[in-house]
Amino acid sequence: MEVTLILSMILFIWIGAVTPGPVNLVSVSSGVTYGWIKTWPFVAGASVAYLTVVFSTGIGLSRLLLTIPAIKALLVWLGAAYLQYIAFKMASAKPSELQLQALNSPPSFMQGALMQWLNPKAWIIASSGIGLFVTSEPNTSTALMVFCIVALTFCIIGVGTWMILGQLLGHLLSKPIHQVWLNRGMAALLCIITIPMIMSQ
């Protein structure tokens, strides 16, 4: 696999993991209240669950490609189109107050896993990523393995960032102007990483 493709995978997964969402909000709240050691099981659970989401999505789409090879290009274009839509929604989103809910106890590994499995964002991002980075490759098995490794690694980094720097990030993102610039920056990165995938078709 090309280095540029792997770098695009990393950027894609990192954006999906680091942008605000239910898993990250719990990670922030627990990190502030209980510290990173007691929050780590939750981060690990969410990350392992995301790995299973990516793997199962990849296996499903790979089998579909074996049955209908002609949809390979369609999956890339659909993935790119969806990411452009997400980028537009992020760039045009109005900032809102970041509300951190108080936790009565540190969240567990299973709580992190269940929250990720039930998170629509995780399934949608995984499907888009598989369409862009896996189904577009000649050797889909190798591409899926690399994508899974990247997904696990950078999900840990992304969610862990909220855990470790939760108090700081929570304070910053409570300010509307910071939310606006974060959303616009992430939207721009999403647009950029889809360009090489589209040009390869």
N, C-alpha and C positions, 0 to 999 in steps of 0.2 A: 504493500500500500504506500501511496505517496505521503510524504511528510506534511504537505499542505492539507491533505484530506484529514489526517489525524489532528492537525492543529485546528481545523474547522470543527471537527467533532468535539474537541476539548472546549472550544469557545461556545459551541452550541449547548453542551451539557452544563457548563458553568453558568451561562445566562439563565437556563431553566432552573437551576438549583439555587441561585443567589437572589433571584427576584422575589418580592414578597408573596407569601402564600401561607396557608394554614400550618404546614409543617414548620416553616421558618418562624412564624409568630410564636408557636409553642417553644421552639428552641431558644428564641430570645428570652421569653418569660422565664423559662427554667434556668437558663444561663445566668440571668440576673439574680434569681432567687436562690438557686442551689449550687451554682458553679459548674464548671465544665466536667468535672469528674462524675458527678451524679447525673448530669445531662447526657453524657456520652452514650449510654445504652439506647436512649431514644434516637439519637443521631444515627447510630449503627443500625437500628431496626428500620428506620426510614430509608437508609441507603441500600441495605440488603433487599428490602422490598422493591425499591426502584430497579435494582438489578433484575429481579424476577419479572417485573413488568416489561422491561426492555427485551429480555430473553424470550419471553412468551410471545410478545408482539413480533419479534424478529422471526421466530419459528413459523408463526402463522402466515406472515407475509411471504416468507421463503417458499412455503408449500404452495401458496397461491401462485407464485411465479412459475413453479414447476408445472402447474396445471395450465396457466395462461401466461406464457412468456411475453406476450405483446403488451401487457399492462405495465411493464418495467418503466418505460418513459412516463407513462401516465402517473405512476406513484411519485416519481421525482417532481413532476410539475404540480401535482396536488400538494405535496409536502411543502414545496417552495411557495405556492400560493397561500397556503394556510399560515406560513411563517410571516409572509408579508401582511396578511390580515391581522395577525397578532401584533406585529410591529406597529401597524396603524393604530390599533386599539390602545397600545401602551403609550404611544406618542401623544395621543389625543385625550388620554384619561385625565380626569380632574383629580387633584390630590385630595386625600381624605385623612382624617386623623388616624394614626396607628394606635389601635387599642390593644394593650397587652392584658390578658386575663390572668388574674392571680391563680397560681396552682397550689393545691393543698398538699401535693407530694410530687417528687421528681417523676416525670413520665418514664415509662418502662420501654424496653426493647419491643415488646408486642404492641404497645400503644403506637409507637413510631411506625411499625410495619403496617398495622391496620389503617392508620391515618393515610399512609402513602398508597396502599392498595385501593382505598376508597376515594382517592384524590383524582378527579377527572383530568386535571392539568397534567398529572404524571403520565396517564395513558395517551393523551393527545400529543404531548411533546415526544413521547417515545415513538408513537406512530409516525410523526413527522420526521423524526431523526432517522428511523429505519428507512423511510422512503427516500430520504436525501442521501444518506451515507452508506447504506447497506445494499439495497436493491439496485443501486446504480453501479455496483462493482461486479467485475467478472466472477470473482470468487466470493460469493455471499457468505459462506461459512466463516472464512477468515475475517471478513469485514464485520460480521456480527460478533465474533469473539473479541475483536479489538474494540468495537463499540461498547460491548458489555463491560470490559475492563475500564474504559474511559468513563462510562456511566457511573460505575461503583466508586471509582477514585474521586471524581469531581463532584459527585453528589455528597460524599463525605466532606470534601473541602468546602463546598457551597453552604450546606446546612451547618457544618461546624463553624464556619465564619460567623454565622448569626449567633451561635452558641457562645463562642469565645468573646466576640465583640458586641454581644447583644445589647448591653447597656448603652454603649456609644452609638450603635446604629439605631437603636430605638429612639434615642434622643434626637439624632439627626433627621430620621425619617418622620418624626412628628411635626417637622416644619414643612409646610406645603411646597416651598420652592425647591427643597432638596428632593422631594418625591418627584416633582416635575422633571428635574434634570436627570435623575436616575432612570426614570421611565424613558425619556428621550434618548439617553445614551444607550440603553439596552436595545431600544427599537432600531437605532442606527446600526448596531452590531448585528442584529438579526438580518437586516436587509443586506449587509455586506457579505455574510457567510453563505447566502443563497446564490450569489452570483456565479462562483466557480461550478456549482452543481448544475445550474441551468445551462451554462456555456458548454458543459461536457455532453449535452444531449444533441 
